[in-house]
Amino acid sequence: MDGGLAMRAITVRQPHAWAIIHGGKDVENRSRNIAGSYRGPVAIHAGVHQFERDNMSSRALKAAHGSEIPSALMFGAIIGVVDLVDVHNANECFERDMRRLVALYGQDLTAYYAHPDNGAGGLIGRVRYCSPWAQHDERYHLVLRNPRPLAVPIPAKGRLGLWTLTDALAEQVSR
């Protein structure tokens, strides 16, 4: 591991863990900022419990990649590694995009009115969150990049929050 820092992990219920590693899910939503100032590699641990196959997961996966969630999923194992590159709350996400749109259209009313707003009305109708996976209700968005599936999942017990892998697990993941 680089710099002597212990590898971190996050437990995610299926099918969201699969979607992070294989399906283009680039945001993990949490009710609080579990990462603090940490940025770097994070092992994705598929928890032992499963979310019901909710409509948001299916719609976002189809929109991002045109694929379906597989029927056979791994539980209770580390299935891959991603890079945690940012954490922000939903309000910050909304405000960032709003500022971007104001910068684009603020001085060019012709372009502003010519751009379709998907029926939502005005500039607000064009604001987009950082990902189709991002929830809008007072959540924190853990922004994930560069998913790397493990060739063989590693059975492990999960934990709450952003947790540190044991040295033995970290070595297995690094191989």
C-alpha positions in Angstrom: 0.0 0.0 0.0 1.2 3.5 -0.8 2.6 5.8 1.9 2.0 3.3 4.7 -1.6 4.2 5.0 -4.0 1.5 5.8 -6.6 0.6 3.1 -10.1 1.8 3.8 -13.3 0.0 3.0 -17.1 0.7 2.9 -19.8 -1.9 3.2 -22.6 -1.4 0.6 -25.8 -3.4 0.3 -26.4 -5.3 -2.9 -27.2 -4.6 -5.7 -25.5 -1.2 -5.1 -22.1 -2.8 -4.4 -22.3 -4.6 -7.8 -23.4 -1.4 -9.5 -20.4 0.5 -8.1 -17.9 -2.1 -9.4 -19.6 -3.2 -12.6 -22.5 -0.9 -13.4 -21.3 2.6 -13.5 -22.6 3.7 -10.1 -20.3 6.6 -9.4 -21.9 8.0 -6.2 -22.6 6.3 -2.9 -25.2 8.2 -0.9 -24.9 8.4 2.9 -26.8 10.4 5.5 -23.5 11.8 6.8 -20.0 12.4 5.6 -18.4 9.1 6.7 -15.2 9.8 4.8 -14.2 13.1 6.5 -11.2 14.4 4.6 -10.1 11.0 3.4 -9.6 10.7 -0.4 -8.0 7.6 -2.0 -8.6 3.9 -2.6 -11.6 2.3 -1.0 -12.4 -1.4 -1.0 -16.1 -2.1 -1.8 -17.5 -4.7 0.6 -20.8 -6.3 -0.5 -22.9 -6.5 2.7 -24.8 -9.6 3.7 -28.1 -7.8 3.4 -29.8 -6.8 0.1 -31.9 -3.8 -0.8 -35.0 -4.7 -2.6 -34.5 -4.1 -6.3 -35.7 -0.6 -6.2 -36.7 1.4 -9.3 -34.0 4.0 -8.8 -31.2 1.4 -9.1 -32.7 -0.2 -12.2 -33.5 3.1 -13.9 -30.1 4.6 -13.2 -28.2 1.5 -14.3 -30.2 1.3 -17.6 -29.7 5.1 -18.2 -25.9 4.9 -17.5 -25.1 1.6 -19.3 -28.2 0.0 -20.7 -27.6 -3.1 -18.6 -29.6 -4.9 -15.9 -28.6 -5.9 -12.4 -27.6 -9.6 -12.5 -29.7 -12.1 -10.6 -26.7 -13.8 -8.9 -24.8 -11.4 -6.6 -22.0 -11.9 -4.1 -22.7 -11.2 -0.4 -20.3 -10.8 2.6 -17.2 -10.2 0.5 -14.9 -7.5 -0.8 -15.6 -7.4 -4.6 -13.5 -4.5 -5.8 -11.7 -1.2 -5.2 -12.6 2.3 -6.3 -11.0 5.7 -5.8 -12.9 8.1 -3.5 -12.3 11.5 -5.1 -14.8 13.8 -3.5 -17.5 14.2 -0.9 -20.2 16.8 -0.9 -23.8 17.2 0.2 -26.8 17.3 -2.1 -27.2 21.1 -1.6 -23.6 21.8 -2.6 -24.1 19.6 -5.6 -27.2 21.5 -6.7 -25.5 24.9 -6.0 -22.4 23.9 -8.1 -24.6 23.1 -11.1 -26.7 26.2 -10.6 -23.6 28.4 -10.6 -22.4 26.6 -13.8 -25.7 27.2 -15.6 -25.8 30.9 -14.5 -22.3 31.3 -15.9 -23.3 29.7 -19.2 -26.6 31.5 -19.6 -26.4 34.6 -17.4 -25.4 36.9 -20.2 -26.9 35.1 -23.2 -30.7 35.1 -22.9 -31.2 33.8 -26.5 -29.2 30.7 -25.7 -31.0 30.4 -22.3 -34.4 30.4 -23.9 -33.4 28.2 -26.8 -32.2 25.4 -24.5 -34.9 22.9 -23.6 -35.6 22.6 -19.9 -37.2 19.1 -19.9 -40.6 20.6 -18.8 -39.4 21.7 -15.4 -39.4 25.4 -16.3 -36.6 27.9 -16.4 -33.0 27.6 -15.2 -33.9 25.4 -12.3 -35.3 22.8 -14.7 -31.8 22.4 -16.2 -29.9 21.8 -12.9 -28.5 18.3 -12.7 -26.9 16.6 -9.8 -23.4 15.1 -10.1 -24.7 11.7 -11.1 -28.0 9.9 -11.9 -27.2 7.9 -8.8 -27.1 11.0 -6.5 -30.0 11.3 -4.1 -31.4 14.8 -3.5 -32.6 14.5 0.1 -30.0 15.9 2.5 -27.6 13.2 1.5 -23.8 13.2 1.2 -22.5 12.1 -2.2 -19.3 10.0 -2.0 -17.9 10.4 -5.5 -16.2 7.3 -6.8 -14.0 6.7 -9.8 -11.9 4.0 -11.5 -13.7 0.8 -10.3 -11.4 -2.3 -10.3 -13.1 -5.6 -9.7 -11.2 -8.3 -7.8 -10.6 -11.5 -9.8 -11.8 -13.5 -6.8 -14.0 -11.9 -4.1 -12.6 -12.0 -0.6 -15.0 -13.1 2.1 -15.0 -10.6 5.0 -17.2 -9.2 7.7 -18.4 -5.7 7.0 -18.7 -2.7 9.3 -20.5 0.6 9.5 -18.9 3.8 8.1 -15.6 4.0 6.4 -13.5 1.3 8.0 -9.9 0.1 7.9 -9.0 -3.3 6.5 -6.9 -5.6 8.6 -3.3 -5.9 7.2 -4.1 -9.5 6.0 -7.2 -8.3 4.1 -5.4 -5.3 2.7 -2.6 -7.6 1.4 -5.2 -9.9 -0.2 -6.9 -7.0 -1.9 -3.6 -5.5 -3.1 -2.7 -8.8 -4.8 
